[in-house]
């Protein structure tokens, strides 16, 4: 199974920790463009992906190493991983394996698929449609506050909870800050 013409190749841009949620996020970048996907993962998965990206050795095989070793020992090769859809803020993925001339597509958590892709050197793919629906575009500069805001947008619920503070701040007279009303 080769990837479909409208599929786009992605690469792992970074593994970060979101400011508000304090949860790890894997940032994928479109190889031939400027769009990004932010995939929230658990801390164990962030560590597994980071270890593989940094080519760190572990004393014993991690789960993804074990799976990849098993695939290879059975004559298979990870061809690519494909991020297939986004439903209710959860990404879905498939691991595409070739074995003895056959192609197998295995349902996977996206974080597991990414960990396998990094270890195997397989391409990470997503459809043009998914990128149009879920991608974000980051500015060219290194404005981390702006980048984090895009990755962690303020929700309507957060805005509602902060509205009393906004009213207080908007009511402040900052032009006369530090001045007293005493007459001389």
Rosetta constraint file for C-alpha pairs under 8 A:
AtomPair CA 1 CA 96 HARMONIC 7.74 0.50
AtomPair CA 1 CA 103 HARMONIC 5.97 0.50
AtomPair CA 3 CA 7 HARMONIC 6.40 0.50
AtomPair CA 3 CA 125 HARMONIC 7.76 0.50
AtomPair CA 6 CA 127 HARMONIC 6.06 0.50
AtomPair CA 6 CA 128 HARMONIC 5.60 0.50
AtomPair CA 7 CA 125 HARMONIC 6.22 0.50
AtomPair CA 7 CA 126 HARMONIC 5.43 0.50
AtomPair CA 7 CA 127 HARMONIC 4.22 0.50
AtomPair CA 7 CA 128 HARMONIC 5.62 0.50
AtomPair CA 8 CA 30 HARMONIC 6.91 0.50
AtomPair CA 8 CA 31 HARMONIC 7.66 0.50
AtomPair CA 8 CA 32 HARMONIC 7.94 0.50
AtomPair CA 8 CA 125 HARMONIC 5.51 0.50
AtomPair CA 8 CA 126 HARMONIC 5.36 0.50
AtomPair CA 8 CA 127 HARMONIC 5.90 0.50
AtomPair CA 8 CA 128 HARMONIC 6.27 0.50
AtomPair CA 9 CA 30 HARMONIC 6.12 0.50
AtomPair CA 9 CA 31 HARMONIC 5.70 0.50
AtomPair CA 9 CA 32 HARMONIC 7.58 0.50
AtomPair CA 9 CA 123 HARMONIC 6.73 0.50
AtomPair CA 9 CA 124 HARMONIC 5.72 0.50
AtomPair CA 9 CA 125 HARMONIC 4.57 0.50
AtomPair CA 9 CA 126 HARMONIC 6.56 0.50
AtomPair CA 10 CA 28 HARMONIC 6.01 0.50
AtomPair CA 10 CA 29 HARMONIC 5.32 0.50
AtomPair CA 10 CA 30 HARMONIC 4.47 0.50
AtomPair CA 10 CA 31 HARMONIC 5.17 0.50
AtomPair CA 10 CA 123 HARMONIC 7.47 0.50
AtomPair CA 10 CA 124 HARMONIC 5.29 0.50
AtomPair CA 10 CA 125 HARMONIC 5.77 0.50
AtomPair CA 10 CA 126 HARMONIC 7.21 0.50
AtomPair CA 11 CA 28 HARMONIC 5.46 0.50
AtomPair CA 11 CA 29 HARMONIC 5.36 0.50
AtomPair CA 11 CA 30 HARMONIC 6.55 0.50
AtomPair CA 11 CA 31 HARMONIC 6.20 0.50
AtomPair CA 11 CA 123 HARMONIC 7.91 0.50
AtomPair CA 11 CA 124 HARMONIC 6.52 0.50
AtomPair CA 12 CA 26 HARMONIC 7.11 0.50
AtomPair CA 12 CA 27 HARMONIC 6.08 0.50
AtomPair CA 12 CA 28 HARMONIC 4.51 0.50
AtomPair CA 12 CA 29 HARMONIC 6.25 0.50
AtomPair CA 13 CA 26 HARMONIC 7.72 0.50
AtomPair CA 13 CA 27 HARMONIC 5.46 0.50
AtomPair CA 13 CA 28 HARMONIC 5.27 0.50
AtomPair CA 13 CA 29 HARMONIC 5.67 0.50
AtomPair CA 14 CA 26 HARMONIC 6.01 0.50
AtomPair CA 14 CA 27 HARMONIC 5.24 0.50
AtomPair CA 14 CA 28 HARMONIC 7.20 0.50
AtomPair CA 15 CA 24 HARMONIC 6.84 0.50
AtomPair CA 15 CA 25 HARMONIC 5.77 0.50
AtomPair CA 15 CA 26 HARMONIC 4.50 0.50
AtomPair CA 15 CA 27 HARMONIC 6.14 0.50
AtomPair CA 15 CA 46 HARMONIC 6.82 0.50
AtomPair CA 15 CA 50 HARMONIC 7.07 0.50
AtomPair CA 16 CA 24 HARMONIC 5.50 0.50
AtomPair CA 16 CA 25 HARMONIC 5.30 0.50
AtomPair CA 16 CA 26 HARMONIC 6.43 0.50
AtomPair CA 16 CA 27 HARMONIC 7.59 0.50
AtomPair CA 17 CA 22 HARMONIC 5.79 0.50
AtomPair CA 17 CA 23 HARMONIC 5.36 0.50
AtomPair CA 17 CA 24 HARMONIC 4.23 0.50
AtomPair CA 17 CA 25 HARMONIC 5.91 0.50
AtomPair CA 18 CA 22 HARMONIC 5.01 0.50
AtomPair CA 18 CA 23 HARMONIC 5.43 0.50
AtomPair CA 18 CA 24 HARMONIC 6.12 0.50
AtomPair CA 18 CA 25 HARMONIC 6.67 0.50
AtomPair CA 18 CA 148 HARMONIC 6.78 0.50
AtomPair CA 18 CA 151 HARMONIC 7.34 0.50
AtomPair CA 18 CA 152 HARMONIC 6.60 0.50
AtomPair CA 19 CA 23 HARMONIC 7.93 0.50
AtomPair CA 19 CA 148 HARMONIC 6.96 0.50
AtomPair CA 19 CA 152 HARMONIC 7.44 0.50
AtomPair CA 20 CA 152 HARMONIC 7.02 0.50
AtomPair CA 21 CA 152 HARMONIC 7.89 0.50
AtomPair CA 23 CA 40 HARMONIC 7.08 0.50
AtomPair CA 23 CA 41 HARMONIC 7.25 0.50
AtomPair CA 23 CA 42 HARMONIC 6.98 0.50
AtomPair CA 23 CA 43 HARMONIC 7.11 0.50
AtomPair CA 24 CA 40 HARMONIC 6.02 0.50
AtomPair CA 24 CA 41 HARMONIC 5.67 0.50
AtomPair CA 24 CA 42 HARMONIC 6.36 0.50
AtomPair CA 24 CA 43 HARMONIC 6.04 0.50
AtomPair CA 24 CA 46 HARMONIC 6.26 0.50
AtomPair CA 25 CA 38 HARMONIC 6.20 0.50
AtomPair CA 25 CA 39 HARMONIC 5.37 0.50
AtomPair CA 25 CA 40 HARMONIC 4.28 0.50
AtomPair CA 25 CA 41 HARMONIC 5.71 0.50
AtomPair CA 25 CA 46 HARMONIC 7.51 0.50
AtomPair CA 26 CA 38 HARMONIC 5.87 0.50
AtomPair CA 26 CA 39 HARMONIC 5.07 0.50
AtomPair CA 26 CA 40 HARMONIC 6.32 0.50
AtomPair CA 26 CA 41 HARMONIC 7.03 0.50
AtomPair CA 26 CA 46 HARMONIC 7.33 0.50
AtomPair CA 27 CA 36 HARMONIC 6.56 0.50
AtomPair CA 27 CA 37 HARMONIC 5.75 0.50
AtomPair CA 27 CA 38 HARMONIC 4.70 0.50
AtomPair CA 27 CA 39 HARMONIC 6.31 0.50
AtomPair CA 28 CA 36 HARMONIC 5.39 0.50
AtomPair CA 28 CA 37 HARMONIC 5.05 0.50
AtomPair CA 28 CA 38 HARMONIC 6.44 0.50
AtomPair CA 28 CA 39 HARMONIC 7.70 0.50
AtomPair CA 29 CA 33 HARMONIC 7.76 0.50
AtomPair CA 29 CA 34 HARMONIC 6.96 0.50
AtomPair CA 29 CA 35 HARMONIC 5.97 0.50
AtomPair CA 29 CA 36 HARMONIC 4.44 0.50
AtomPair CA 29 CA 37 HARMONIC 6.56 0.50
AtomPair CA 30 CA 34 HARMONIC 6.12 0.50
AtomPair CA 30 CA 35 HARMONIC 5.49 0.50
AtomPair CA 30 CA 36 HARMONIC 6.08 0.50
AtomPair CA 34 CA 137 HARMONIC 6.24 0.50
AtomPair CA 34 CA 138 HARMONIC 7.46 0.50
AtomPair CA 35 CA 131 HARMONIC 7.58 0.50
AtomPair CA 35 CA 135 HARMONIC 5.82 0.50
AtomPair CA 35 CA 136 HARMONIC 5.60 0.50
AtomPair CA 35 CA 137 HARMONIC 4.76 0.50
AtomPair CA 35 CA 138 HARMONIC 7.24 0.50
AtomPair CA 36 CA 135 HARMONIC 5.20 0.50
AtomPair CA 36 CA 136 HARMONIC 5.16 0.50
AtomPair CA 36 CA 137 HARMONIC 5.93 0.50
AtomPair CA 36 CA 138 HARMONIC 7.37 0.50
AtomPair CA 37 CA 131 HARMONIC 7.54 0.50
AtomPair CA 37 CA 134 HARMONIC 6.75 0.50
AtomPair CA 37 CA 135 HARMONIC 4.88 0.50
AtomPair CA 37 CA 136 HARMONIC 6.30 0.50
AtomPair CA 38 CA 135 HARMONIC 7.62 0.50
AtomPair CA 38 CA 136 HARMONIC 7.92 0.50
AtomPair CA 38 CA 151 HARMONIC 6.49 0.50
AtomPair CA 39 CA 91 HARMONIC 7.45 0.50
AtomPair CA 39 CA 111 HARMONIC 7.88 0.50
AtomPair CA 41 CA 45 HARMONIC 6.16 0.50
AtomPair CA 41 CA 46 HARMONIC 6.32 0.50
AtomPair CA 41 CA 111 HARMONIC 6.25 0.50
AtomPair CA 42 CA 46 HARMONIC 6.24 0.50
AtomPair CA 43 CA 47 HARMONIC 6.14 0.50
AtomPair CA 44 CA 48 HARMONIC 6.22 0.50
AtomPair CA 45 CA 49 HARMONIC 6.11 0.50
AtomPair CA 45 CA 111 HARMONIC 6.33 0.50
AtomPair CA 45 CA 112 HARMONIC 7.33 0.50
AtomPair CA 45 CA 115 HARMONIC 7.57 0.50
AtomPair CA 46 CA 50 HARMONIC 5.98 0.50
AtomPair CA 47 CA 51 HARMONIC 5.96 0.50
AtomPair CA 48 CA 52 HARMONIC 6.37 0.50
AtomPair CA 48 CA 62 HARMONIC 7.85 0.50
AtomPair CA 48 CA 115 HARMONIC 6.51 0.50
AtomPair CA 49 CA 53 HARMONIC 6.16 0.50
AtomPair CA 49 CA 114 HARMONIC 7.13 0.50
AtomPair CA 49 CA 115 HARMONIC 4.96 0.50
AtomPair CA 49 CA 118 HARMONIC 7.06 0.50
AtomPair CA 50 CA 54 HARMONIC 6.07 0.50
AtomPair CA 51 CA 55 HARMONIC 5.92 0.50
AtomPair CA 51 CA 56 HARMONIC 5.10 0.50
AtomPair CA 51 CA 57 HARMONIC 7.66 0.50
AtomPair CA 52 CA 56 HARMONIC 6.23 0.50
AtomPair CA 52 CA 115 HARMONIC 7.25 0.50
AtomPair CA 52 CA 118 HARMONIC 6.13 0.50
AtomPair CA 52 CA 119 HARMONIC 5.90 0.50
AtomPair CA 53 CA 118 HARMONIC 6.46 0.50
AtomPair CA 53 CA 119 HARMONIC 7.95 0.50
AtomPair CA 58 CA 62 HARMONIC 7.46 0.50
AtomPair CA 61 CA 65 HARMONIC 5.45 0.50
AtomPair CA 61 CA 66 HARMONIC 5.92 0.50
AtomPair CA 62 CA 66 HARMONIC 6.24 0.50
AtomPair CA 63 CA 67 HARMONIC 6.24 0.50
AtomPair CA 64 CA 68 HARMONIC 6.09 0.50
AtomPair CA 64 CA 112 HARMONIC 7.41 0.50
AtomPair CA 64 CA 115 HARMONIC 6.64 0.50
AtomPair CA 64 CA 116 HARMONIC 6.01 0.50
AtomPair CA 64 CA 119 HARMONIC 7.89 0.50
AtomPair CA 65 CA 69 HARMONIC 5.96 0.50
AtomPair CA 65 CA 116 HARMONIC 7.82 0.50
AtomPair CA 65 CA 119 HARMONIC 7.34 0.50
AtomPair CA 66 CA 70 HARMONIC 6.12 0.50
AtomPair CA 67 CA 71 HARMONIC 6.22 0.50
AtomPair CA 68 CA 72 HARMONIC 6.21 0.50
AtomPair CA 68 CA 116 HARMONIC 6.87 0.50
AtomPair CA 68 CA 119 HARMONIC 7.73 0.50
AtomPair CA 68 CA 120 HARMONIC 7.27 0.50
AtomPair CA 69 CA 73 HARMONIC 5.99 0.50
AtomPair CA 70 CA 74 HARMONIC 6.17 0.50
AtomPair CA 71 CA 75 HARMONIC 6.59 0.50
AtomPair CA 71 CA 76 HARMONIC 5.08 0.50
AtomPair CA 71 CA 77 HARMONIC 6.64 0.50
AtomPair CA 71 CA 78 HARMONIC 7.83 0.50
AtomPair CA 72 CA 76 HARMONIC 4.92 0.50
AtomPair CA 72 CA 77 HARMONIC 5.97 0.50
AtomPair CA 75 CA 99 HARMONIC 5.86 0.50
AtomPair CA 75 CA 100 HARMONIC 7.08 0.50
AtomPair CA 76 CA 97 HARMONIC 6.29 0.50
AtomPair CA 76 CA 98 HARMONIC 5.48 0.50
AtomPair CA 76 CA 99 HARMONIC 4.27 0.50
AtomPair CA 76 CA 100 HARMONIC 7.32 0.50
AtomPair CA 77 CA 97 HARMONIC 5.48 0.50
AtomPair CA 77 CA 98 HARMONIC 5.31 0.50
AtomPair CA 77 CA 99 HARMONIC 6.47 0.50
AtomPair CA 78 CA 95 HARMONIC 7.11 0.50
AtomPair CA 78 CA 96 HARMONIC 5.96 0.50
AtomPair CA 78 CA 97 HARMONIC 4.47 0.50
AtomPair CA 78 CA 98 HARMONIC 6.45 0.50
AtomPair CA 78 CA 117 HARMONIC 7.67 0.50
AtomPair CA 78 CA 120 HARMONIC 6.59 0.50
AtomPair CA 78 CA 122 HARMONIC 6.21 0.50
AtomPair CA 79 CA 95 HARMONIC 7.92 0.50
AtomPair CA 79 CA 96 HARMONIC 5.52 0.50
AtomPair CA 79 CA 97 HARMONIC 5.38 0.50
AtomPair CA 79 CA 98 HARMONIC 6.30 0.50
AtomPair CA 79 CA 122 HARMONIC 5.68 0.50
AtomPair CA 79 CA 123 HARMONIC 7.20 0.50
AtomPair CA 80 CA 95 HARMONIC 6.31 0.50
AtomPair CA 80 CA 96 HARMONIC 5.30 0.50
AtomPair CA 80 CA 97 HARMONIC 7.30 0.50
AtomPair CA 80 CA 117 HARMONIC 6.91 0.50
AtomPair CA 80 CA 122 HARMONIC 4.72 0.50
AtomPair CA 80 CA 123 HARMONIC 4.72 0.50
AtomPair CA 80 CA 124 HARMONIC 5.95 0.50
AtomPair CA 80 CA 125 HARMONIC 7.17 0.50
AtomPair CA 81 CA 93 HARMONIC 7.02 0.50
AtomPair CA 81 CA 94 HARMONIC 5.75 0.50
AtomPair CA 81 CA 95 HARMONIC 4.51 0.50
AtomPair CA 81 CA 96 HARMONIC 5.79 0.50
AtomPair CA 81 CA 113 HARMONIC 6.02 0.50
AtomPair CA 81 CA 114 HARMONIC 7.26 0.50
AtomPair CA 81 CA 117 HARMONIC 6.36 0.50
AtomPair CA 81 CA 122 HARMONIC 6.83 0.50
AtomPair CA 81 CA 123 HARMONIC 6.30 0.50
AtomPair CA 81 CA 124 HARMONIC 5.03 0.50
AtomPair CA 81 CA 125 HARMONIC 6.14 0.50
AtomPair CA 82 CA 93 HARMONIC 5.45 0.50
AtomPair CA 82 CA 94 HARMONIC 5.25 0.50
AtomPair CA 82 CA 95 HARMONIC 6.44 0.50
AtomPair CA 82 CA 96 HARMONIC 7.49 0.50
AtomPair CA 82 CA 124 HARMONIC 5.92 0.50
AtomPair CA 82 CA 125 HARMONIC 4.64 0.50
AtomPair CA 82 CA 126 HARMONIC 5.65 0.50
AtomPair CA 83 CA 91 HARMONIC 6.99 0.50
AtomPair CA 83 CA 92 HARMONIC 5.88 0.50
AtomPair CA 83 CA 93 HARMONIC 4.23 0.50
AtomPair CA 83 CA 94 HARMONIC 6.54 0.50
AtomPair CA 83 CA 110 HARMONIC 6.75 0.50
AtomPair CA 83 CA 124 HARMONIC 7.55 0.50
AtomPair CA 83 CA 125 HARMONIC 6.15 0.50
AtomPair CA 83 CA 126 HARMONIC 4.99 0.50
AtomPair CA 83 CA 127 HARMONIC 7.62 0.50
AtomPair CA 84 CA 91 HARMONIC 7.44 0.50
AtomPair CA 84 CA 92 HARMONIC 5.57 0.50
AtomPair CA 84 CA 93 HARMONIC 5.18 0.50
AtomPair CA 84 CA 94 HARMONIC 7.02 0.50
AtomPair CA 84 CA 126 HARMONIC 6.32 0.50
AtomPair CA 84 CA 127 HARMONIC 7.00 0.50
AtomPair CA 84 CA 130 HARMONIC 7.42 0.50
AtomPair CA 85 CA 91 HARMONIC 5.70 0.50
AtomPair CA 85 CA 92 HARMONIC 5.27 0.50
AtomPair CA 85 CA 93 HARMONIC 7.21 0.50
AtomPair CA 85 CA 130 HARMONIC 6.34 0.50
AtomPair CA 86 CA 90 HARMONIC 5.43 0.50
AtomPair CA 86 CA 91 HARMONIC 4.38 0.50
AtomPair CA 86 CA 92 HARMONIC 6.22 0.50
AtomPair CA 86 CA 130 HARMONIC 7.43 0.50
AtomPair CA 86 CA 134 HARMONIC 7.65 0.50
AtomPair CA 87 CA 91 HARMONIC 6.50 0.50
AtomPair CA 87 CA 92 HARMONIC 7.84 0.50
AtomPair CA 91 CA 109 HARMONIC 7.66 0.50
AtomPair CA 91 CA 110 HARMONIC 6.19 0.50
AtomPair CA 92 CA 107 HARMONIC 7.89 0.50
AtomPair CA 92 CA 108 HARMONIC 6.95 0.50
AtomPair CA 92 CA 109 HARMONIC 6.07 0.50
AtomPair CA 92 CA 110 HARMONIC 5.66 0.50
AtomPair CA 93 CA 107 HARMONIC 6.21 0.50
AtomPair CA 93 CA 108 HARMONIC 5.29 0.50
AtomPair CA 93 CA 109 HARMONIC 5.94 0.50
AtomPair CA 93 CA 110 HARMONIC 4.96 0.50
AtomPair CA 93 CA 113 HARMONIC 6.68 0.50
AtomPair CA 94 CA 105 HARMONIC 6.02 0.50
AtomPair CA 94 CA 106 HARMONIC 5.20 0.50
AtomPair CA 94 CA 107 HARMONIC 4.59 0.50
AtomPair CA 94 CA 108 HARMONIC 5.24 0.50
AtomPair CA 94 CA 109 HARMONIC 7.84 0.50
AtomPair CA 94 CA 110 HARMONIC 7.71 0.50
AtomPair CA 94 CA 113 HARMONIC 6.91 0.50
AtomPair CA 95 CA 105 HARMONIC 5.68 0.50
AtomPair CA 95 CA 106 HARMONIC 5.10 0.50
AtomPair CA 95 CA 107 HARMONIC 6.61 0.50
AtomPair CA 95 CA 108 HARMONIC 6.62 0.50
AtomPair CA 95 CA 113 HARMONIC 6.08 0.50
AtomPair CA 96 CA 103 HARMONIC 6.88 0.50
AtomPair CA 96 CA 104 HARMONIC 5.72 0.50
AtomPair CA 96 CA 105 HARMONIC 4.63 0.50
AtomPair CA 96 CA 106 HARMONIC 6.46 0.50
AtomPair CA 97 CA 103 HARMONIC 5.69 0.50
AtomPair CA 97 CA 104 HARMONIC 5.07 0.50
AtomPair CA 97 CA 105 HARMONIC 6.39 0.50
AtomPair CA 97 CA 106 HARMONIC 7.86 0.50
AtomPair CA 98 CA 102 HARMONIC 5.62 0.50
AtomPair CA 98 CA 103 HARMONIC 4.51 0.50
AtomPair CA 98 CA 104 HARMONIC 6.25 0.50
AtomPair CA 99 CA 103 HARMONIC 6.40 0.50
AtomPair CA 99 CA 104 HARMONIC 7.74 0.50
AtomPair CA 108 CA 112 HARMONIC 6.49 0.50
AtomPair CA 108 CA 113 HARMONIC 6.09 0.50
AtomPair CA 109 CA 113 HARMONIC 6.28 0.50
AtomPair CA 110 CA 114 HARMONIC 6.14 0.50
AtomPair CA 111 CA 115 HARMONIC 6.26 0.50
AtomPair CA 112 CA 116 HARMONIC 6.19 0.50
AtomPair CA 113 CA 117 HARMONIC 6.07 0.50
AtomPair CA 114 CA 118 HARMONIC 6.20 0.50
AtomPair CA 114 CA 124 HARMONIC 7.45 0.50
AtomPair CA 115 CA 119 HARMONIC 6.37 0.50
AtomPair CA 116 CA 120 HARMONIC 6.01 0.50
AtomPair CA 116 CA 122 HARMONIC 7.95 0.50
AtomPair CA 117 CA 121 HARMONIC 5.57 0.50
AtomPair CA 117 CA 122 HARMONIC 4.76 0.50
AtomPair CA 117 CA 123 HARMONIC 6.63 0.50
AtomPair CA 117 CA 124 HARMONIC 6.76 0.50
AtomPair CA 118 CA 122 HARMONIC 6.86 0.50
AtomPair CA 126 CA 130 HARMONIC 6.55 0.50
AtomPair CA 126 CA 131 HARMONIC 6.95 0.50
AtomPair CA 127 CA 131 HARMONIC 6.37 0.50
AtomPair CA 128 CA 132 HARMONIC 6.20 0.50
AtomPair CA 129 CA 133 HARMONIC 6.24 0.50
AtomPair CA 130 CA 134 HARMONIC 5.90 0.50
AtomPair CA 130 CA 135 HARMONIC 7.56 0.50
AtomPair CA 131 CA 135 HARMONIC 4.91 0.50
AtomPair CA 136 CA 150 HARMONIC 7.35 0.50
AtomPair CA 138 CA 147 HARMONIC 6.26 0.50
AtomPair CA 138 CA 150 HARMONIC 7.48 0.50
AtomPair CA 139 CA 143 HARMONIC 7.67 0.50
AtomPair CA 139 CA 147 HARMONIC 7.57 0.50
AtomPair CA 142 CA 147 HARMONIC 7.90 0.50
AtomPair CA 143 CA 147 HARMONIC 6.19 0.50
AtomPair CA 144 CA 148 HARMONIC 5.90 0.50
AtomPair CA 145 CA 149 HARMONIC 6.15 0.50
AtomPair CA 146 CA 150 HARMONIC 6.39 0.50
AtomPair CA 147 CA 151 HARMONIC 6.32 0.50
AtomPair CA 148 CA 152 HARMONIC 5.84 0.50
AtomPair CA 149 CA 153 HARMONIC 5.29 0.50
AtomPair CA 149 CA 154 HARMONIC 7.58 0.50
AtomPair CA 154 CA 158 HARMONIC 6.26 0.50
AtomPair CA 154 CA 159 HARMONIC 6.88 0.50
AtomPair CA 155 CA 159 HARMONIC 6.36 0.50
AtomPair CA 156 CA 160 HARMONIC 6.14 0.50
AtomPair CA 157 CA 161 HARMONIC 6.28 0.50
AtomPair CA 158 CA 162 HARMONIC 6.22 0.50
AtomPair CA 159 CA 163 HARMONIC 6.10 0.50
AtomPair CA 162 CA 166 HARMONIC 6.36 0.50
AtomPair CA 163 CA 167 HARMONIC 6.24 0.50
AtomPair CA 164 CA 168 HARMONIC 6.33 0.50
AtomPair CA 165 CA 169 HARMONIC 6.14 0.50
AtomPair CA 166 CA 170 HARMONIC 5.99 0.50
AtomPair CA 167 CA 171 HARMONIC 6.14 0.50
AtomPair CA 168 CA 172 HARMONIC 6.62 0.50
AtomPair CA 173 CA 177 HARMONIC 6.66 0.50
